[in-house]
Amino acid sequence: MGSQRFDDTAVWKKAHGWVLSIYKLSEGFPKHELFGLTSQLRRAAVSVRANFAEGFRRQGKADKARFYNIAQGSLEECRYYLILARDLHYAETESHMQMLDEVARMLSGYTCSLLSSSR
């Protein structure tokens, strides 16, 4: 956790790559979903990175952890949207789910490390 900026962290970099892949995936959704599923999925995906970035600069552990927890919640929201996209036959989402799981594990580890540190 020695990074000076949020975008230097492995968690944020992994999440950024995942969000870019979500944007690419959702480009193929039907046009009638532009203001529905496409928008919701993209918004929730961006929220993961944004909340991590905001939490990164917070001073107290509890405040940082709260933003990281919000990021985890956004990941779970994305999980549902990916399930929905799959079930509506808009896209194959398995690889995106695997990436989501990896981001979730990394974020969880980062949060646990924060909470167990002495600073």
GURODREN-915247 format. One record per residue: residue in one letter; chain; residue number from 1; x, y negated, z of N, C-alpha, C, O in turn. Coordinates in Angstrom, 3 decimals, decimal comma. Last residue first. Layout:
REM residues N
+------+-------+-----+----------+----------+----------+----------+----------+----------+----------+----------+----------+----------+----------+----------+
| rest | kette |  nr |      nxx |      nyy |      nzz |     caxx |     cayy |     cazz |      cxx |      cyy |      czz |      oxx |      oyy |      ozz |
+------+-------+-----+----------+----------+----------+----------+----------+----------+----------+----------+----------+----------+----------+----------+
|    A |     A | NUM |        X |        Y |        Z |        X |        Y |        Z |        X |        Y |        Z |        X |        Y |        Z |
...
+------+-------+-----+----------+----------+----------+----------+----------+----------+----------+----------+----------+----------+----------+----------+
END
This chain:
REM residues 119
+------+-------+-----+----------+----------+----------+----------+----------+----------+----------+----------+----------+----------+----------+----------+
| rest | kette |  nr |      nxx |      nyy |      nzz |     caxx |     cayy |     cazz |      cxx |      cyy |      czz |      oxx |      oyy |      ozz |
+------+-------+-----+----------+----------+----------+----------+----------+----------+----------+----------+----------+----------+----------+----------+
|    R |     A | 119 |   -0,985 |   -2,000 |   10,639 |   -1,132 |   -3,436 |   10,355 |   -2,576 |   -3,816 |   10,225 |   -2,888 |   -4,983 |    9,988 |
|    S |     A | 118 |   -0,917 |    0,706 |   10,934 |   -0,831 |   -0,083 |   12,157 |   -0,976 |   -1,574 |   11,914 |   -1,081 |   -2,346 |   12,867 |
|    S |     A | 117 |   -3,331 |    2,686 |    9,075 |   -2,073 |    1,939 |    9,215 |   -2,103 |    1,076 |   10,473 |   -3,168 |    0,758 |   11,003 |
|    S |     A | 116 |   -5,776 |    3,799 |    8,737 |   -4,871 |    4,492 |    9,648 |   -3,553 |    3,753 |    9,854 |   -2,748 |    4,139 |   10,701 |
|    L |     A | 115 |   -7,030 |    2,166 |    6,900 |   -7,611 |    2,277 |    8,236 |   -6,698 |    2,964 |    9,227 |   -6,820 |    2,747 |   10,433 |
|    L |     A | 114 |   -5,395 |    2,543 |    4,637 |   -5,583 |    1,216 |    5,225 |   -6,028 |    1,340 |    6,682 |   -5,471 |    0,699 |    7,573 |
|    S |     A | 113 |   -5,831 |    5,239 |    4,140 |   -4,481 |    4,764 |    4,445 |   -4,543 |    3,393 |    5,119 |   -3,808 |    3,134 |    6,073 |
|    C |     A | 112 |   -8,555 |    5,189 |    3,484 |   -8,085 |    5,943 |    4,664 |   -6,709 |    5,484 |    5,100 |   -6,445 |    5,353 |    6,295 |
|    T |     A | 111 |   -8,392 |    3,669 |    1,115 |   -9,144 |    3,183 |    2,266 |   -8,711 |    3,886 |    3,546 |   -8,522 |    3,241 |    4,577 |
|    Y |     A | 110 |   -6,905 |    5,384 |   -0,502 |   -6,413 |    4,029 |   -0,245 |   -7,082 |    3,466 |    1,005 |   -6,425 |    2,861 |    1,852 |
|    G |     A | 109 |   -8,595 |    7,587 |   -0,600 |   -7,261 |    7,706 |   -0,013 |   -6,687 |    6,352 |    0,351 |   -6,055 |    6,197 |    1,396 |
|    S |     A | 108 |  -10,752 |    6,424 |   -1,969 |  -10,939 |    6,979 |   -0,626 |   -9,600 |    7,099 |    0,093 |   -9,490 |    6,747 |    1,267 |
|    L |     A | 107 |   -9,518 |    5,846 |   -4,383 |  -10,066 |    4,764 |   -3,571 |  -10,277 |    5,219 |   -2,132 |  -10,007 |    4,472 |   -1,191 |
|    M |     A | 106 |   -8,920 |    8,444 |   -5,273 |   -7,851 |    7,471 |   -5,058 |   -8,314 |    6,330 |   -4,151 |   -7,582 |    5,904 |   -3,258 |
|    R |     A | 105 |  -11,495 |    9,544 |   -5,475 |  -10,497 |   10,145 |   -4,576 |   -9,384 |    9,147 |   -4,256 |   -8,960 |    9,025 |   -3,106 |
|    A |     A | 104 |  -12,598 |    7,822 |   -7,427 |  -13,209 |    7,920 |   -6,095 |  -12,225 |    8,505 |   -5,079 |  -12,131 |    8,018 |   -3,953 |
|    V |     A | 103 |  -10,972 |    8,382 |   -9,634 |  -10,979 |    7,032 |   -9,065 |  -11,522 |    7,065 |   -7,644 |  -10,976 |    6,414 |   -6,754 |
|    E |     A | 102 |  -11,747 |   11,066 |   -9,980 |  -10,361 |   10,733 |   -9,674 |  -10,251 |    9,338 |   -9,063 |   -9,525 |    9,136 |   -8,090 |
|    D |     A | 101 |  -14,457 |   10,813 |  -10,606 |  -14,054 |   11,569 |   -9,418 |  -12,622 |   11,232 |   -9,006 |  -12,324 |   11,126 |   -7,817 |
|    L |     A | 100 |  -14,215 |    9,404 |  -13,026 |  -14,892 |    8,791 |  -11,890 |  -14,477 |    9,480 |  -10,597 |  -14,178 |    8,815 |   -9,605 |
|    M |     A |  99 |  -13,043 |   11,395 |  -14,596 |  -12,287 |   10,169 |  -14,304 |  -12,888 |    9,448 |  -13,096 |  -12,157 |    8,940 |  -12,245 |
|    Q |     A |  98 |  -15,204 |   13,164 |  -14,650 |  -13,933 |   13,590 |  -14,078 |  -13,068 |   12,382 |  -13,717 |  -12,438 |   12,354 |  -12,659 |
|    M |     A |  97 |  -17,068 |   11,579 |  -15,987 |  -17,350 |   12,024 |  -14,613 |  -16,062 |   12,460 |  -13,922 |  -15,853 |   12,163 |  -12,746 |
|    H |     A |  96 |  -15,856 |   11,412 |  -18,436 |  -16,033 |   10,177 |  -17,663 |  -16,350 |   10,490 |  -16,201 |  -15,949 |    9,758 |  -15,297 |
|    S |     A |  95 |  -16,058 |   14,036 |  -19,292 |  -14,717 |   13,477 |  -19,068 |  -14,793 |   12,185 |  -18,255 |  -13,891 |   11,896 |  -17,469 |
|    E |     A |  94 |  -18,925 |   14,264 |  -19,452 |  -18,122 |   15,084 |  -18,528 |  -16,745 |   14,479 |  -18,255 |  -16,315 |   14,419 |  -17,103 |
|    T |     A |  93 |  -20,737 |   13,089 |  -21,160 |  -20,143 |   12,261 |  -20,106 |  -19,206 |   13,018 |  -19,172 |  -18,740 |   12,449 |  -18,185 |
|    E |     A |  92 |  -21,904 |   12,595 |  -24,314 |  -21,296 |   13,614 |  -23,449 |  -20,471 |   12,855 |  -22,421 |  -19,600 |   12,063 |  -22,782 |
|    A |     A |  91 |  -24,874 |   10,606 |  -24,782 |  -23,429 |   10,831 |  -24,864 |  -23,051 |   12,017 |  -23,999 |  -23,774 |   12,393 |  -23,077 |
|    Y |     A |  90 |  -27,590 |   10,712 |  -24,871 |  -26,950 |    9,542 |  -25,448 |  -25,458 |    9,772 |  -25,651 |  -24,850 |    9,215 |  -26,565 |
|    H |     A |  89 |  -29,313 |   12,582 |  -23,722 |  -28,558 |   12,958 |  -24,922 |  -27,976 |   11,742 |  -25,644 |  -27,876 |   11,731 |  -26,871 |
|    L |     A |  88 |  -30,342 |   12,164 |  -21,308 |  -31,078 |   11,543 |  -22,410 |  -30,415 |   11,827 |  -23,761 |  -30,887 |   11,375 |  -24,804 |
|    D |     A |  87 |  -28,373 |   13,364 |  -19,786 |  -29,679 |   14,016 |  -19,871 |  -30,576 |   13,427 |  -20,952 |  -31,469 |   14,107 |  -21,458 |
|    R |     A |  86 |  -26,265 |   11,468 |  -20,085 |  -26,114 |   12,861 |  -20,546 |  -27,477 |   13,508 |  -20,766 |  -27,715 |   14,128 |  -21,803 |
|    A |     A |  85 |  -27,419 |    9,243 |  -18,869 |  -26,992 |    9,172 |  -20,278 |  -26,833 |   10,570 |  -20,867 |  -27,221 |   10,821 |  -22,008 |
|    L |     A |  84 |  -27,766 |   10,304 |  -16,256 |  -28,921 |    9,890 |  -17,061 |  -28,558 |    9,840 |  -18,541 |  -29,309 |   10,341 |  -19,378 |
|    I |     A |  83 |  -25,107 |   10,648 |  -15,502 |  -26,011 |   11,803 |  -15,541 |  -27,206 |   11,490 |  -16,430 |  -27,610 |   12,310 |  -17,255 |
|    L |     A |  82 |  -24,322 |    7,977 |  -15,591 |  -23,694 |    8,938 |  -16,501 |  -24,521 |   10,209 |  -16,613 |  -24,629 |   10,787 |  -17,694 |
|    Y |     A |  81 |  -25,884 |    6,938 |  -13,542 |  -26,090 |    6,454 |  -14,908 |  -25,458 |    7,387 |  -15,930 |  -26,001 |    7,570 |  -17,020 |
|    Y |     A |  80 |  -24,785 |    8,323 |  -11,310 |  -26,169 |    8,547 |  -11,724 |  -26,397 |    8,104 |  -13,170 |  -27,036 |    8,820 |  -13,940 |
|    R |     A |  79 |  -22,195 |    7,235 |  -11,340 |  -22,378 |    8,684 |  -11,475 |  -23,805 |    8,981 |  -11,944 |  -24,015 |    9,783 |  -12,855 |
|    C |     A |  78 |  -22,700 |    4,561 |  -10,814 |  -22,242 |    4,961 |  -12,151 |  -22,432 |    6,454 |  -12,380 |  -22,786 |    6,884 |  -13,477 |
|    E |     A |  77 |  -23,297 |    4,836 |   -8,109 |  -24,318 |    4,308 |   -9,016 |  -23,964 |    4,700 |  -10,450 |  -24,833 |    5,122 |  -11,212 |
|    E |     A |  76 |  -20,805 |    5,647 |   -7,231 |  -21,927 |    6,597 |   -7,160 |  -23,099 |    6,143 |   -8,027 |  -23,806 |    6,966 |   -8,608 |
|    L |     A |  75 |  -19,373 |    3,284 |   -7,661 |  -18,979 |    4,514 |   -8,359 |  -20,125 |    5,522 |   -8,364 |  -20,385 |    6,171 |   -9,376 |
|    S |     A |  74 |  -20,664 |    1,621 |   -5,864 |  -20,803 |    1,350 |   -7,296 |  -20,378 |    2,558 |   -8,130 |  -20,958 |    2,824 |   -9,183 |
|    G |     A |  73 |  -19,722 |    2,749 |   -3,490 |  -21,152 |    2,781 |   -3,802 |  -21,408 |    2,533 |   -5,275 |  -22,277 |    3,169 |   -5,871 |
|    Q |     A |  72 |  -17,025 |    2,083 |   -3,684 |  -17,417 |    3,505 |   -3,708 |  -18,899 |    3,641 |   -4,052 |  -19,289 |    4,532 |   -4,807 |
|    A |     A |  71 |  -17,285 |   -0,691 |   -3,413 |  -16,752 |   -0,138 |   -4,665 |  -17,114 |    1,336 |   -4,794 |  -17,469 |    1,796 |   -5,879 |
|    I |     A |  70 |  -18,128 |   -0,749 |   -0,773 |  -19,048 |   -1,228 |   -1,818 |  -18,594 |   -0,699 |   -3,178 |  -19,421 |   -0,305 |   -4,000 |
|    N |     A |  69 |  -15,759 |    0,121 |    0,386 |  -16,955 |    0,954 |    0,496 |  -18,002 |    0,539 |   -0,536 |  -18,684 |    1,390 |   -1,107 |
|    Y |     A |  68 |  -14,150 |   -2,032 |   -0,112 |  -13,785 |   -0,761 |   -0,731 |  -14,967 |    0,205 |   -0,679 |  -15,155 |    1,012 |   -1,590 |
|    F |     A |  67 |  -15,460 |   -3,891 |    1,515 |  -15,454 |   -4,085 |    0,064 |  -15,072 |   -2,801 |   -0,665 |  -15,618 |   -2,513 |   -1,730 |
|    R |     A |  66 |  -14,906 |   -2,699 |    4,020 |  -16,294 |   -2,935 |    3,602 |  -16,363 |   -3,116 |    2,081 |  -17,241 |   -2,545 |    1,434 |
|    A |     A |  65 |  -12,134 |   -2,772 |    4,202 |  -12,805 |   -1,476 |    4,071 |  -14,242 |   -1,634 |    3,592 |  -14,741 |   -0,798 |    2,840 |
|    K |     A |  64 |  -11,742 |   -5,542 |    4,590 |  -11,208 |   -4,870 |    3,410 |  -11,973 |   -3,570 |    3,148 |  -12,401 |   -3,302 |    2,025 |
|    D |     A |  63 |  -13,007 |   -5,779 |    7,094 |  -13,512 |   -6,533 |    5,951 |  -13,027 |   -5,913 |    4,643 |  -13,801 |   -5,771 |    3,696 |
|    A |     A |  62 |  -11,377 |   -4,119 |    8,654 |  -12,809 |   -3,834 |    8,529 |  -13,406 |   -4,537 |    7,317 |  -14,217 |   -3,957 |    6,595 |
|    K |     A |  61 |   -8,846 |   -5,384 |    8,446 |   -9,063 |   -4,024 |    7,929 |  -10,540 |   -3,736 |    7,689 |  -10,915 |   -3,181 |    6,655 |
|    G |     A |  60 |   -8,852 |   -8,868 |    7,439 |   -9,012 |   -7,792 |    8,405 |   -9,272 |   -6,444 |    7,757 |   -9,839 |   -6,361 |    6,667 |
|    Q |     A |  59 |   -8,562 |  -10,364 |    4,929 |   -7,544 |  -10,312 |    5,977 |   -7,684 |   -9,116 |    6,912 |   -6,701 |   -8,414 |    7,149 |
|    R |     A |  58 |   -8,834 |   -9,687 |    1,410 |   -9,445 |   -9,925 |    2,718 |   -8,413 |   -9,676 |    3,799 |   -7,496 |   -8,875 |    3,619 |
|    R |     A |  57 |   -7,709 |   -8,927 |   -0,955 |   -7,231 |  -10,169 |   -0,346 |   -7,889 |  -10,486 |    0,994 |   -7,523 |  -11,467 |    1,641 |
|    F |     A |  56 |   -9,093 |   -6,571 |   -1,566 |   -7,639 |   -6,558 |   -1,469 |   -7,104 |   -7,782 |   -0,739 |   -6,140 |   -7,677 |    0,020 |
|    G |     A |  55 |  -11,750 |   -7,160 |   -1,992 |  -11,341 |   -6,590 |   -0,710 |   -9,846 |   -6,645 |   -0,492 |   -9,382 |   -6,753 |    0,643 |
|    E |     A |  54 |  -11,613 |   -8,029 |   -4,654 |  -12,026 |   -8,945 |   -3,594 |  -11,588 |   -8,447 |   -2,226 |  -11,110 |   -9,223 |   -1,399 |
|    A |     A |  53 |  -10,777 |   -5,657 |   -5,934 |   -9,960 |   -6,877 |   -6,017 |  -10,324 |   -7,848 |   -4,901 |   -9,439 |   -8,428 |   -4,271 |
|    F |     A |  52 |  -12,947 |   -3,995 |   -5,359 |  -11,606 |   -3,632 |   -4,900 |  -10,724 |   -4,882 |   -4,876 |  -10,011 |   -5,126 |   -3,903 |
|    N |     A |  51 |  -14,943 |   -5,384 |   -6,672 |  -15,000 |   -5,265 |   -5,214 |  -13,664 |   -4,823 |   -4,634 |  -13,295 |   -5,236 |   -3,535 |
|    A |     A |  50 |  -14,055 |   -5,104 |   -9,337 |  -14,224 |   -6,434 |   -8,752 |  -14,247 |   -6,365 |   -7,225 |  -13,635 |   -7,200 |   -6,558 |
|    R |     A |  49 |  -14,088 |   -2,335 |   -9,803 |  -12,823 |   -3,086 |   -9,838 |  -12,943 |   -4,411 |   -9,131 |  -12,036 |   -4,810 |   -8,399 |
|    V |     A |  48 |  -16,877 |   -1,895 |   -9,454 |  -15,868 |   -1,085 |   -8,757 |  -14,563 |   -1,870 |   -8,680 |  -14,003 |   -2,042 |   -7,597 |
|    S |     A |  47 |  -18,153 |   -3,596 |  -11,232 |  -18,264 |   -3,861 |   -9,794 |  -17,236 |   -3,066 |   -8,985 |  -16,779 |   -3,529 |   -7,940 |
|    V |     A |  46 |  -17,860 |   -2,359 |  -13,643 |  -17,049 |   -3,541 |  -13,384 |  -17,047 |   -3,861 |  -11,893 |  -16,048 |   -4,343 |  -11,359 |
|    A |     A |  45 |  -19,851 |   -0,381 |  -13,251 |  -18,448 |   -0,005 |  -13,459 |  -17,519 |   -1,184 |  -13,157 |  -16,501 |   -1,014 |  -12,485 |
|    A |     A |  44 |  -22,193 |   -1,902 |  -13,074 |  -21,764 |   -1,101 |  -11,920 |  -20,290 |   -0,709 |  -12,045 |  -19,563 |   -0,707 |  -11,052 |
|    R |     A |  43 |  -22,234 |   -3,003 |  -15,667 |  -22,217 |   -3,870 |  -14,492 |  -21,701 |   -3,112 |  -13,278 |  -20,863 |   -3,624 |  -12,535 |
|    R |     A |  42 |  -22,413 |   -0,683 |  -17,276 |  -21,259 |   -1,578 |  -17,374 |  -21,134 |   -2,461 |  -16,134 |  -20,034 |   -2,641 |  -15,611 |
|    L |     A |  41 |  -24,921 |    0,313 |  -16,449 |  -23,705 |    1,112 |  -16,315 |  -22,469 |    0,221 |  -16,341 |  -21,577 |    0,370 |  -15,505 |
|    Q |     A |  40 |  -26,646 |   -1,827 |  -17,134 |  -26,548 |   -1,355 |  -15,754 |  -25,259 |   -0,579 |  -15,518 |  -24,581 |   -0,783 |  -14,510 |
|    S |     A |  39 |  -26,318 |   -2,035 |  -19,951 |  -26,004 |   -3,155 |  -19,073 |  -25,787 |   -2,697 |  -17,629 |  -24,841 |   -3,138 |  -16,977 |
|    T |     A |  38 |  -27,216 |    0,533 |  -20,751 |  -25,895 |    0,019 |  -21,135 |  -25,444 |   -1,073 |  -20,177 |  -24,328 |   -1,039 |  -19,658 |
|    L |     A |  37 |  -29,874 |    0,685 |  -19,700 |  -28,811 |    1,568 |  -19,232 |  -27,413 |    1,044 |  -19,569 |  -26,516 |    1,116 |  -18,729 |
|    G |     A |  36 |  -30,817 |   -2,321 |  -20,735 |  -31,196 |   -1,310 |  -19,754 |  -29,969 |   -0,541 |  -19,281 |  -29,134 |   -1,071 |  -18,548 |
|    F |     A |  35 |  -30,121 |   -3,819 |  -22,825 |  -30,435 |   -4,538 |  -21,589 |  -30,914 |   -3,600 |  -20,491 |  -31,365 |   -4,048 |  -19,436 |
|    L |     A |  34 |  -29,601 |   -1,709 |  -24,666 |  -28,633 |   -2,775 |  -24,432 |  -28,878 |   -3,510 |  -23,121 |  -27,932 |   -3,792 |  -22,385 |
|    E |     A |  33 |  -31,292 |    0,266 |  -25,464 |  -30,770 |    0,369 |  -24,096 |  -29,805 |   -0,761 |  -23,745 |  -29,248 |   -0,776 |  -22,647 |
|    H |     A |  32 |  -31,808 |   -0,057 |  -28,107 |  -32,894 |   -0,411 |  -27,188 |  -32,467 |   -0,290 |  -25,712 |  -33,207 |   -0,701 |  -24,819 |
|    K |     A |  31 |  -29,512 |    0,983 |  -29,300 |  -29,637 |   -0,477 |  -29,173 |  -30,739 |   -0,871 |  -28,199 |  -30,634 |   -1,900 |  -27,532 |
|    P |     A |  30 |  -28,129 |    3,880 |  -27,648 |  -29,107 |    3,242 |  -28,543 |  -29,243 |    1,744 |  -28,264 |  -29,102 |    1,302 |  -27,123 |
|    F |     A |  29 |  -24,559 |    3,973 |  -27,134 |  -25,930 |    4,115 |  -26,647 |  -26,887 |    3,438 |  -27,627 |  -26,493 |    2,525 |  -28,352 |
|    G |     A |  28 |  -21,972 |    3,441 |  -27,919 |  -22,743 |    4,387 |  -28,709 |  -24,169 |    4,610 |  -28,228 |  -24,916 |    5,363 |  -28,852 |
|    E |     A |  27 |  -20,938 |    1,834 |  -25,988 |  -21,147 |    1,241 |  -27,315 |  -22,016 |    2,138 |  -28,185 |  -22,714 |    1,660 |  -29,079 |
|    S |     A |  26 |  -20,402 |    3,452 |  -23,847 |  -21,730 |    2,835 |  -23,907 |  -21,983 |    2,083 |  -25,216 |  -23,124 |    1,734 |  -25,516 |
|    L |     A |  25 |  -17,709 |    4,206 |  -24,321 |  -18,786 |    5,197 |  -24,316 |  -20,132 |    4,533 |  -24,561 |  -20,914 |    4,998 |  -25,390 |
|    K |     A |  24 |  -16,431 |    1,717 |  -23,967 |  -16,361 |    2,405 |  -25,261 |  -17,491 |    3,431 |  -25,384 |  -18,150 |    3,516 |  -26,421 |
|    Y |     A |  23 |  -17,017 |    1,232 |  -21,265 |  -17,443 |    0,285 |  -22,302 |  -17,468 |    0,961 |  -23,669 |  -18,418 |    0,794 |  -24,434 |
|    I |     A |  22 |  -15,723 |    3,422 |  -20,162 |  -17,178 |    3,289 |  -20,006 |  -17,729 |    2,319 |  -21,057 |  -18,776 |    2,564 |  -21,656 |
|    S |     A |  21 |  -13,062 |    2,858 |  -20,691 |  -13,666 |    4,028 |  -21,333 |  -15,193 |    3,995 |  -21,233 |  -15,881 |    4,488 |  -22,127 |
|    L |     A |  20 |  -12,742 |    0,640 |  -19,043 |  -12,588 |    0,479 |  -20,489 |  -13,224 |    1,654 |  -21,237 |  -13,846 |    1,471 |  -22,284 |
|    V |     A |  19 |  -13,070 |    1,940 |  -16,588 |  -14,058 |    0,952 |  -17,024 |  -13,947 |    0,718 |  -18,532 |  -14,964 |    0,610 |  -19,217 |
|    W |     A |  18 |  -10,726 |    3,511 |  -16,551 |  -12,040 |    4,156 |  -16,549 |  -13,112 |    3,186 |  -17,046 |  -13,970 |    3,569 |  -17,841 |
|    G |     A |  17 |   -8,759 |    1,552 |  -16,416 |   -8,811 |    2,464 |  -17,559 |  -10,164 |    3,141 |  -17,689 |  -10,681 |    3,323 |  -18,791 |
|    H |     A |  16 |   -9,469 |    0,515 |  -13,895 |   -9,511 |   -0,331 |  -15,093 |   -9,593 |    0,534 |  -16,358 |  -10,398 |    0,271 |  -17,251 |
|    A |     A |  15 |   -8,943 |    2,649 |  -12,188 |  -10,318 |    2,170 |  -12,333 |  -10,467 |    1,316 |  -13,592 |  -11,488 |    1,392 |  -14,275 |
|    K |     A |  14 |   -6,157 |    2,742 |  -12,453 |   -6,961 |    3,897 |  -12,859 |   -8,410 |    3,471 |  -13,103 |   -9,029 |    3,874 |  -14,089 |
|    K |     A |  13 |   -5,528 |    0,208 |  -11,409 |   -5,136 |    0,563 |  -12,775 |   -5,962 |    1,735 |  -13,298 |   -6,412 |    1,724 |  -14,444 |
|    W |     A |  12 |   -6,496 |    0,424 |   -8,796 |   -7,094 |   -0,547 |   -9,705 |   -6,757 |   -0,200 |  -11,149 |   -7,616 |   -0,304 |  -12,024 |
|    V |     A |  11 |   -4,792 |    2,486 |   -7,841 |   -6,257 |    2,608 |   -7,803 |   -6,889 |    1,673 |   -8,830 |   -7,720 |    2,092 |   -9,635 |
|    A |     A |  10 |   -2,224 |    1,484 |   -8,029 |   -2,597 |    2,618 |   -8,881 |   -4,111 |    2,779 |   -8,935 |   -4,654 |    3,169 |   -9,968 |
|    T |     A |   9 |   -1,870 |   -2,097 |   -8,023 |   -2,171 |   -0,826 |   -7,352 |   -2,567 |    0,256 |   -8,354 |   -3,167 |   -0,026 |   -9,391 |
|    D |     A |   8 |   -1,631 |   -4,492 |   -9,236 |   -0,414 |   -3,682 |   -9,152 |   -0,685 |   -2,300 |   -8,576 |    0,178 |   -1,424 |   -8,634 |
|    D |     A |   7 |   -3,945 |   -5,861 |   -8,937 |   -3,740 |   -5,207 |  -10,223 |   -2,401 |   -4,471 |  -10,319 |   -2,076 |   -3,897 |  -11,359 |
|    F |     A |   6 |   -3,709 |   -7,019 |   -6,394 |   -4,629 |   -5,896 |   -6,594 |   -4,350 |   -5,146 |   -7,883 |   -4,498 |   -3,925 |   -7,931 |
|    R |     A |   5 |   -0,333 |   -7,656 |   -5,373 |   -1,549 |   -8,039 |   -6,101 |   -2,399 |   -6,811 |   -6,342 |   -1,885 |   -5,701 |   -6,478 |
|    Q |     A |   4 |    1,607 |   -6,399 |   -3,924 |    1,345 |   -7,807 |   -3,633 |    0,055 |   -8,303 |   -4,287 |   -0,568 |   -9,252 |   -3,812 |
|    S |     A |   3 |    1,706 |   -3,161 |   -2,456 |    1,458 |   -4,034 |   -3,601 |    1,133 |   -5,447 |   -3,143 |    0,479 |   -5,659 |   -2,123 |
|    G |     A |   2 |    2,074 |   -1,204 |   -0,534 |    2,959 |   -2,337 |   -0,531 |    2,746 |   -3,307 |   -1,681 |    3,560 |   -4,212 |   -1,858 |
|    M |     A |   1 |    0,818 |    1,192 |    0,000 |    0,000 |    0,000 |    0,000 |    0,862 |   -1,257 |    0,000 |    0,417 |   -2,293 |    0,494 |
+------+-------+-----+----------+----------+----------+----------+----------+----------+----------+----------+----------+----------+----------+----------+
END
